[in-house]
Amino acid sequence: MKESRRSLTAGTMILIALASIGFFVAVYRFIYGLGAITNLSDGRPWGFWISFDLYCGVALASGGFTMAAIFYIFCRRKYHDLVRPAIMTAFLGYILVVFALLIDLGQPWRIWHAIIFWNINSPLFEVAWCVMLYSSVLALEFSPAVFERLQWKVPLRLIRRIQIPLVIGGIVLSTGHQSSLGTMLTLMHDKVHPLWFSPMLPVHFFISALSVGLAMVIFEASLSAKAFNHDVDVNVLGGLGRMVPWVLGPYLIARVIDVIFRGNFGLAFTAFPQNLLWWLEILGGVVLPIVLFSMPGVRKSKSKLFWSALIVVLGLMLNRFNVSLFILEGRPGYSYWPHWMEIAISAGLFSAALLTMQLANRYLPVYHLGPTDDAA
Amino acid sequence: MSKGVLFDATKCIGCRACQVACKSWNENRSEDTANRGTAENPPHLSADTWTKMRFTEIEGKDGFQWVFTKLQCMHCEHPACATACIVGAFEKTKEGAVVYDAKKCIGCRYCMVACPFGVPAFEWDRPIPYIRKCTFCFDRLKGGMAPSCATACPSGALSFGDRAELLAEAKRRIETAPARYVPHVYGEKEAGGTCWLYISSVPFESVGFPKLGPERMSVFSDPLMHAVPPVAVVVAGLMTGIYWFSKRREKIAAHEDISEEKE
């Protein structure tokens, strides 16, 4: 079979190697403690993992609820084929986030404490609950792919019956934790640079998550079309692309008006070097994609769509790294640069997720959504 | 009645008896230190060092001078760590101390990031790590005793008592000797007020104290968290409405298709 001959390509081997390195580093961490594999310190207690795996990971996994909303709630049926892959990547993304947290937490075996010890004032408490519940929702939303494969009719019917409440629940939970990741930063209003700080941070976080949700679906659909040899309609991707300026536009206005309103716009010219990061983020990550996705030529070309989506993704990652690391002041007298083993953990987890995706693509009906009650 | 400690930097002689008393009462390990060209040691607060003296060499009103300031948990009136903690492991007690329940902690370290004074420390080198910080000697406080650092102070720089009384005392000292102090009681209003209060002959920014407004750290996050339930209801309602609407439009469109075919 063509499939099995392809199974151990160089790419797959590299992924397996990276995942294995990550695994051994994780074992080392559990024996010798976080200090042994990280450059984290009392002055910089959150580092690469929180920025990359949590802040970027959660935002980049927003394609799941964005596509579910577009297809099931707004009933835009032409996006049918993108729904299930988006939900699968979101599900994998959240599992990746949870695994990363299991490495990052001091005492991961106590992660369930969040269920019995409540602090309803803690934004992190809300993030934890939403992530926990939303991962379950994603598992249920993705489960039909497994049931179809196993030909289990009864659970399949059950899931379809609760499909719409499930999707709405997922949207509510996503709104909750995507924005609460921003609320988390408002507790550090003394340390977040004024070019970024705002009580509106949760709103900024939510809108930007929507935009990157669309971009990630374009990005992944283009990539997997190449990787797994199936066709994707440029009109469908272009349709998603058309939505991007409608999301990034309000985001740009919210960000800029906020800075002006708070009287901090002058800092965009004086606060070196933070202002460079701010301009790069605003011009490169927001204005440029608005322009690109507004051009009909871009929306009709698969490769242009792909590169434009990538710019949105990179812009969002820069934003999340900025607010959670680069422009978030640490304690004086400390510096931080990630240890190679911190990177190895994240790379390992990412590779494991890609490998899982590869397996899912081979064994599960991922690229079509089975008949739904709604797909009229 | 909330307790407090007043630190008068003009009376401190930098002997670090408080630092030693803290280590011995709390049975904390000593740290390996290096000569960093200053008598100040160790460089930072840490899991094993819950209080330390900061030595600042500064040009003051009367030329060069040393200013000694004591660092430890400030025991905020509205602690950011307590708001941050995902499992509610921090508690502001009626005595004023902010105490930590190690049995709840999952090690997320949000408290460390949130603290405006850079206090909570983590046991980075241990496989089963906890957050560690000054407890205001809560075990002594409950028995009506002063914290061990305040007991050890030989120069009268540390006074233990009711916070309200200490605040009045601090203001009295500044008023009686305005030439000796800057007119600022650090901790009266900072981040919503702290149980530890400071007076000094030099501005507090010049000895590395963070400049903080009078708002509690959770001034923005509290209302945002309270908005979560109503926002959830609105989003759920909105989505249900949109679903109903777009579903109906879809049905009408399908119906029209059928009627067109009939014609």
Boltz contact constraints between the chains, C-beta under 6 A:
constraints:
  - contact:
      token1: [A, 33]
      token2: [B, 125]
      max_distance: 6.0
  - contact:
      token1: [A, 33]
      token2: [B, 126]
      max_distance: 6.0
  - contact:
      token1: [A, 33]
      token2: [B, 127]
      max_distance: 6.0
  - contact:
      token1: [A, 34]
      token2: [B, 124]
      max_distance: 6.0
  - contact:
      token1: [A, 35]
      token2: [B, 124]
      max_distance: 6.0
  - contact:
      token1: [A, 35]
      token2: [B, 125]
      max_distance: 6.0
  - contact:
      token1: [A, 42]
      token2: [B, 121]
      max_distance: 6.0
  - contact:
      token1: [A, 45]
      token2: [B, 109]
      max_distance: 6.0
  - contact:
      token1: [A, 45]
      token2: [B, 112]
      max_distance: 6.0
  - contact:
      token1: [A, 45]
      token2: [B, 113]
      max_distance: 6.0
  - contact:
      token1: [A, 46]
      token2: [B, 113]
      max_distance: 6.0
  - contact:
      token1: [A, 73]
      token2: [B, 239]
      max_distance: 6.0
  - contact:
      token1: [A, 73]
      token2: [B, 242]
      max_distance: 6.0
  - contact:
      token1: [A, 73]
      token2: [B, 243]
      max_distance: 6.0
  - contact:
      token1: [A, 74]
      token2: [B, 246]
      max_distance: 6.0
  - contact:
      token1: [A, 75]
      token2: [B, 246]
      max_distance: 6.0
  - contact:
      token1: [A, 75]
      token2: [B, 250]
      max_distance: 6.0
  - contact:
      token1: [A, 105]
      token2: [B, 106]
      max_distance: 6.0
  - contact:
      token1: [A, 105]
      token2: [B, 107]
      max_distance: 6.0
  - contact:
      token1: [A, 105]
      token2: [B, 108]
      max_distance: 6.0
  - contact:
      token1: [A, 106]
      token2: [B, 107]
      max_distance: 6.0
  - contact:
      token1: [A, 106]
      token2: [B, 129]
      max_distance: 6.0
  - contact:
      token1: [A, 107]
      token2: [B, 106]
      max_distance: 6.0
  - contact:
      token1: [A, 107]
      token2: [B, 107]
      max_distance: 6.0
  - contact:
      token1: [A, 110]
      token2: [B, 106]
      max_distance: 6.0
  - contact:
      token1: [A, 113]
      token2: [B, 87]
      max_distance: 6.0
  - contact:
      token1: [A, 113]
      token2: [B, 104]
      max_distance: 6.0
  - contact:
      token1: [A, 113]
      token2: [B, 106]
      max_distance: 6.0
  - contact:
      token1: [A, 114]
      token2: [B, 86]
      max_distance: 6.0
  - contact:
      token1: [A, 117]
      token2: [B, 87]
      max_distance: 6.0
  - contact:
      token1: [A, 117]
      token2: [B, 88]
      max_distance: 6.0
  - contact:
      token1: [A, 117]
      token2: [B, 104]
      max_distance: 6.0
  - contact:
      token1: [A, 119]
      token2: [B, 85]
      max_distance: 6.0
  - contact:
      token1: [A, 119]
      token2: [B, 88]
      max_distance: 6.0
  - contact:
      token1: [A, 121]
      token2: [B, 83]
      max_distance: 6.0
  - contact:
      token1: [A, 121]
      token2: [B, 225]
      max_distance: 6.0
  - contact:
      token1: [A, 122]
      token2: [B, 84]
      max_distance: 6.0
  - contact:
      token1: [A, 122]
      token2: [B, 85]
      max_distance: 6.0
  - contact:
      token1: [A, 122]
      token2: [B, 86]
      max_distance: 6.0
  - contact:
      token1: [A, 123]
      token2: [B, 221]
      max_distance: 6.0
  - contact:
      token1: [A, 124]
      token2: [B, 86]
      max_distance: 6.0
  - contact:
      token1: [A, 124]
      token2: [B, 110]
      max_distance: 6.0
  - contact:
      token1: [A, 125]
      token2: [B, 86]
      max_distance: 6.0
  - contact:
      token1: [A, 128]
      token2: [B, 86]
      max_distance: 6.0
  - contact:
      token1: [A, 168]
      token2: [B, 236]
      max_distance: 6.0
  - contact:
      token1: [A, 168]
      token2: [B, 239]
      max_distance: 6.0
  - contact:
      token1: [A, 171]
      token2: [B, 239]
      max_distance: 6.0
  - contact:
      token1: [A, 172]
      token2: [B, 232]
      max_distance: 6.0
  - contact:
      token1: [A, 172]
      token2: [B, 235]
      max_distance: 6.0
  - contact:
      token1: [A, 172]
      token2: [B, 236]
      max_distance: 6.0
  - contact:
      token1: [A, 175]
      token2: [B, 235]
      max_distance: 6.0
  - contact:
      token1: [A, 183]
      token2: [B, 221]
      max_distance: 6.0
  - contact:
      token1: [A, 183]
      token2: [B, 224]
      max_distance: 6.0
  - contact:
      token1: [A, 186]
      token2: [B, 220]
      max_distance: 6.0
  - contact:
      token1: [A, 186]
      token2: [B, 221]
      max_distance: 6.0
  - contact:
      token1: [A, 187]
      token2: [B, 80]
      max_distance: 6.0
  - contact:
      token1: [A, 187]
      token2: [B, 84]
      max_distance: 6.0
  - contact:
      token1: [A, 187]
      token2: [B, 114]
      max_distance: 6.0
  - contact:
      token1: [A, 187]
      token2: [B, 217]
      max_distance: 6.0
  - contact:
      token1: [A, 187]
      token2: [B, 221]
      max_distance: 6.0
  - contact:
      token1: [A, 188]
      token2: [B, 114]
      max_distance: 6.0
  - contact:
      token1: [A, 189]
      token2: [B, 220]
      max_distance: 6.0
  - contact:
      token1: [A, 190]
      token2: [B, 116]
      max_distance: 6.0
  - contact:
      token1: [A, 190]
      token2: [B, 212]
      max_distance: 6.0
  - contact:
      token1: [A, 199]
      token2: [B, 220]
      max_distance: 6.0
  - contact:
      token1: [A, 202]
      token2: [B, 224]
      max_distance: 6.0
  - contact:
      token1: [A, 331]
      token2: [B, 118]
      max_distance: 6.0
